[in-house]
Amino acid sequence: MPRVKITMPEEFLFTMRYPVGISDLNYAKHLNSVAMVHIVHEARLQFLSNLGFTEANIFGLGMVVTDLAVDYRSESFANDLLIIDVGVGRFNRYGCDVCFQITNSALDRVVCNAKMGVVFFDFDKHKIAPVPKAFRELLGQTEDSF
């Protein structure tokens, strides 16, 4: 089976630090995959918060995750400090990819690359909605970008 290939954006827009805790480990005493899902979810929420949004209100719309891919590259252990760089890419009419590069700061080694496909959602109408123009502009994207 071929490996997942994740394309990282040209630039990252936000950085979050995360200390690996004991509860993030698996039986082999390294960072487990479930913890990584929680970490990238938190990084997306912190990224949105940094922009002044929540996942329930981005210019009046919500953001819903449609897919998640993680490409693991190396291990991480308790007390490691992870640096999570967040960027966006691959905009389309209804959403984009939120991308993450997670690095072990002590080893200066990439632990994994990840991406979440997201769409914008009108919770009142229970329908997906186009990416708000103001959101695209805030992130330097134009309609010509997709």
C-alpha positions in Angstrom: 0.0 0.0 0.0 1.5 3.4 -0.9 2.2 5.9 1.8 0.0 9.0 2.3 1.7 12.0 0.8 0.9 15.4 2.3 1.8 18.6 0.6 2.8 21.3 3.0 2.0 25.0 2.3 4.7 27.4 1.2 4.4 29.2 4.5 3.1 28.6 8.0 0.8 31.1 9.6 0.8 30.0 13.3 2.9 28.1 15.7 1.8 26.2 18.8 4.0 24.4 21.4 2.9 21.2 23.0 4.7 19.3 25.8 4.2 15.5 25.4 2.7 14.1 28.6 2.5 10.7 30.1 -1.1 10.3 29.0 0.0 10.9 25.4 2.0 7.7 25.3 1.2 4.2 24.2 2.4 0.8 25.6 5.7 1.3 23.8 6.2 4.6 25.7 6.1 6.8 22.6 3.5 9.3 21.4 0.4 7.5 20.3 -1.6 8.2 17.2 -4.8 9.1 19.1 -2.9 11.8 21.0 -1.6 13.2 17.7 -5.2 13.6 16.5 -6.0 15.6 19.6 -2.9 17.7 19.2 -3.6 18.7 15.6 -7.2 19.4 16.5 -6.0 21.7 19.3 -3.6 23.4 16.9 -6.4 24.1 14.5 -8.5 25.6 17.3 -5.6 27.7 18.5 -4.9 28.8 15.0 -8.5 29.9 14.5 -8.5 31.6 17.9 -5.4 33.5 17.0 -7.3 34.9 14.0 -10.2 35.8 16.3 -12.5 32.9 15.4 -14.0 29.7 16.8 -14.7 26.7 14.7 -18.4 27.5 15.2 -18.1 31.1 14.0 -15.9 32.2 11.1 -17.7 35.2 9.6 -20.9 33.5 10.6 -20.2 30.0 9.4 -18.8 26.9 11.1 -15.8 24.8 10.0 -16.2 21.1 9.8 -13.5 18.5 9.3 -14.1 16.2 6.3 -10.9 14.2 6.3 -7.6 13.8 8.2 -4.3 12.3 7.1 -1.1 11.9 9.2 2.3 10.9 7.8 4.4 9.8 10.7 8.2 10.3 10.4 9.7 9.7 13.8 9.0 9.0 17.4 8.4 11.3 20.3 8.5 10.6 24.0 7.3 12.0 27.3 8.6 15.5 28.1 9.5 16.2 24.5 8.4 19.7 23.4 6.6 19.6 20.0 6.5 22.6 17.7 3.3 22.5 15.6 3.4 24.8 12.6 0.0 25.5 11.0 -0.7 26.7 7.5 -3.5 26.5 4.9 -3.6 25.4 1.3 -5.6 23.8 -1.5 -8.5 26.1 -1.3 -11.6 25.1 -3.2 -15.1 26.6 -3.3 -16.2 25.2 0.0 -13.1 24.7 2.0 -9.4 24.1 2.2 -6.7 22.0 3.9 -5.3 23.0 7.3 -1.8 21.6 7.3 0.5 20.8 10.3 4.2 20.1 10.5 5.0 18.7 14.0 8.7 18.9 15.0 10.4 17.5 18.1 12.2 20.6 19.2 15.0 18.8 21.1 16.0 16.7 18.1 15.0 19.2 15.4 13.3 16.3 13.7 9.9 16.1 12.0 7.6 13.8 14.0 4.8 14.0 11.4 3.1 16.0 8.7 -0.7 16.1 8.9 -3.6 17.8 7.1 -7.3 18.2 7.8 -9.6 18.8 4.9 -12.3 21.3 6.1 -15.4 22.8 4.7 -17.5 25.8 5.8 -20.9 24.9 7.1 -24.1 26.9 7.8 -25.4 25.3 10.9 -28.8 27.0 10.6 -29.4 25.6 7.1 -27.5 22.3 7.8 -25.6 22.8 4.5 -22.0 23.3 3.4 -21.3 26.9 2.3 -18.7 28.7 0.2 -15.6 29.8 1.9 -16.2 33.4 3.2 -14.5 35.9 0.9 -13.2 37.7 3.9 -11.5 34.5 5.3 -9.8 33.9 1.9 -8.6 37.5 1.9 -7.4 37.3 5.5 -5.2 34.4 4.5 -4.0 36.0 1.3 -6.0 33.7 -1.0 -8.1 34.9 -4.0 -10.8 33.1 -6.0 -8.2 32.7 -8.7 -6.2 30.5 -6.3 -8.5 27.5 -6.9 
